Amino acid sequence: MPARSKAQQRAAGVALSAKRGETKVGDLKGASKDMYDSMSEAELQDFAATPQDGLPDHVDD
């Protein structure tokens, strides 16, 4: 599943970094913390790998 916005893609990248132990979990905030808690590493990889070309900065729910 690709990310729907640049913000979502970046948050997934930060959460993935924490999931892999490269970033402290305690440093996570907001969407990246929620993604870390609720998504698997494979799901985060899919979101983080989404190319940013053509994505809006933010998407309203």
N, C-alpha and C positions, 0 to 999 in steps of 0.2 A: 504494500500500500504506500503510495508516494505521499510526501508531505504536501499540504495545500497552501503553505505560505513559507516565506523565508524565515520568519520567526519560529515556526514550528520545526523547520529543518534544523535550525541552529540549536533549539532546545533539545532536540533528539540527539544531536551530536554531543552536547554536554552530558546528557544522561548516559549515553553510550560510553563516554570516557569514564564516567564514574562506575558504570557496570563492569568495565574492564579493569578497574583499579588504578587508572591513570590520574583520576581526580578524586579528591575527598568527597564522600557522600554528604558530609556536613556542610560543604560549600554550596550545595544545590539549593535553588530557590524557585518558587513559582512553578511554571509548566515543566521545567526540567526535573524537578523533584517529583511531581506527579507522574511523569513519564517513567522515571526510574522505578517508582513503586509499582506501577501497573503494567509495564511492558517487558517482554523478554528481550534478550540481547539481539536476537534475530529480527524482531519487530523494529527495534531502535535502529538497527543497521539499515533496514529498508527505508525508514524515514530520513535518516542522516545522509543516505546515498542519493537522495533526490537532487537532480541538478537545479540550481537556483534560477537559471535562465527562464524568464517568462513568469516566474512566480510573483504574486503580490507580496508586499512587505507583511501585511496582516490580513486575516480573513475573519469576518464576524461569524459567530456560530449560527 
